[in-house]
Amino acid sequence: GKPMVSNAVRIRVLPADKNSGGAGQGSRSRGGAASTGTISNNDLIITSTVSKSNVYEQEAFLLTYKIYTAVDLRGFDNIKLPDFNGFHSQEVEQPSDRRWKLEHYKGRNYQTTIYRQFILFPQQSGELTIEGARFDASIAQASQVTDPFEALFNGGGVVEVKKSIFTPKINMHVSALPSGKPEGYCGGVGEFNISSSINATEMKTNDAVTL
């Protein structure tokens, strides 16, 4: 005889995909194949962005490669990253269970994920360039097959399509350190903070705790 009330659910609705045929068709699942035809430059995009483009010498910044896909991306056969000349680089470890999410980008809805990230430290002042990267992608695409035997022996109407994606180069302006640098100084440059946390405050003898 008591009323029961469920929890509320928040739903984020993306704008309509300008490439779709109508409402409700604004996105494609990552596992679904695209319609037959060539893979356009808007079907699979990889962006390269930096957290800041004006930095001091030795000031860390983040370089991110992000995937935007509206096709069934199976992986990359080859990846050519820049040499990061003029920078010291440190790759950021990504989770093993890569998570994808829907995002509206340039009028279309994509499945997106962060693919690679690097922390870069410029080693000299002046105008430095991060060269473009190349990604050779392997994409599964539905083919128009009318013969059932052809479909049976050729992947069930799915073909593998290759496409190379190139990211543009990024220009960085690196300022020299201010005057008055102590002799032998080699510390970090920028704004920093530090914090600590613990995963449990009550435990039994010999229990593990993460600090």
N, C-alpha and C positions, 0 to 999 in steps of 0.2 A: 503493500500500500504506500510505499515511499517513492517519490519521483526520483528518477535517475538522470543525471546530466552528463553528457560526454565532454571530453576536452575539445577545445577549439583547434582548428587546423588552419594555418596560414598558407595560402597558395599564391605564388608569384606567376602572373600571366604575361608572357612576352608579347610584344607587338606582332602583328601579322607579318609573315615572311613575304617580301615583295616578289619572291621567285616562285611562290606556291600558286596553285590554281584556285584556291578559295579558302574560306575560313576553316580552321580545324586541320589544315595541312601545312602549318607553319614550320614544322620541324620534322626531321627524320631521325630515327634511332641510329645509333652508331653501328648497330649490328645489321641494319638493313642496307641492301644494295641500292645504289642510285639508279635512275632510269638509264636506258641504254644511250650510247653516244660518247663523245669525248668528255674528259674531265676538264672543266674550265678552271681558270685561275681563281674563280670565286667559289668553287666547290671545295677546295682544300687550300687553306692559307696558313702560313707559319710566320708569325711576327717576331721581331727582335726589338726589345725595348730596354732602355736604361732608366734607373731610378732618378738619375740627374745627369745632365750633360755638361755642367760647369762645375769643376771640382778643383781642389788643391792637389799638389803633388803628394802622393801616398794616401790620399783620402779615398776610402773604400766606397764603391757603388755597386749596384746589382744589375747584372745583365740577364734578361729573361727571354727564353724562346718558348712561344706559346702556340699550340695547335688549335685551329678552327676548322672543323670538318663537317661537311654535309653528305659525305660518302662513307663507304665501309672501308676505313683505313686499316690494313692488315699489319703494317709495320714499315720499316725503312731498310732497304737493301744496302744503302751506303749513306754515310753522313760525313761531310767535310766542313769542320768548324774552322774559324780563323785561328791564326797562330798567336793572336793577342800580343803582337809586337809592341813593346813599350809599356806593357802591363805585366804585373804579377797576377796570376789567376788562381782561384781556388773554387772547385765545383761544389755546389750545394747538393747534398744528398737528398734525393726525392724518395717518397714512400714507395714501397714495393707494390702496394695495391693502388695503382694510379686511379684517381677519381675524376670522372668526367661530369660536366654540368652543362646545362643549356645556357646560352648567352646570345643576346641580340647584338649583332655587329655589322655595321654598314648596310642596314636594311634587311639582313637575313638572319635566320636563327641557326646556330651551330652548336654542335657538341664541342666543348673546349676542355683543354687541360694544359697545365704547365709541363713542358717536356724536359727542358734543361735550364739550370740557373748557375751563374758564375758570379763570384765576388771578385772584382777587379781592382787592383791598386796601381794607379799610374806611377811610373818610375821616373818620369821627367816632365818638365813643364813645356808648354807650347800647344800646338794643334796636333792632336793624335787621332788616328782613325782605327775603328774596329771594322775590319773587313767583313763582307757578307759571308753567309754560310750557305751550303748546298745540302738539300735533303732529297734523296732518291726514294720516292714512296712507292709502295705496292698496295694497290687498291682492288678490291673485289667488286665487280660490276655485273649486273644482270644483263644477259644477252637475249636477243629475240630469236629463240630456237623453236621451230614448228615441228621438227622431226623428233619424236620421243626417244629414238635410239641415239640420235646425236646428243640430246640432253643427258642421257644415261651415261654415255662414255666420255663426255666432255664437261664434267663438273656440275651437271644438273642445271645447265643454263647460266652458269656464272663463269665469267672470264676474269683473268688477272690483268690489270692495266698498270703500266708504269708511268710515273710522272715525276719530274724534277722540279723542286721548289727552291727558289733563290731568295735570300733575305738581302735587303739593301745594306750598304755600309753605314756606319754611324760615326759622325764627327764629334770629337770631344775637345773641349777647351780646358786645358789644365794650367792653373795659375801656379806660379812659384810660391814657396812658403814665405811668409812675412819675414822681414829682417829681425835680427835678434835671436836667431835659432842657436841654442846652446851647442857648444863644440861636441861632436860625436852623437848628436841627437838622432835617433832612429825609431822614435815611438810612433804611435798612431795619430792620425789627423782626422778631426771631425768631432761630433758630439756623441758621447757614450753614456750608457747607464748600465747598472748591474743589479740583478735581483736574485733572490733565492726562494725555493719552495721545496716542500717535502710532501711525499704522497700519503703519509700516515703519521699520526701523532701518538697512537696507541698500538702497541704490538707486543708479541710474546718474545721471550728470550730466543735468540738466534733467527728471528724473522728478518727478512731482507727489507730494507727501506731505500727509497730512491731520493737523493738530494739533488 
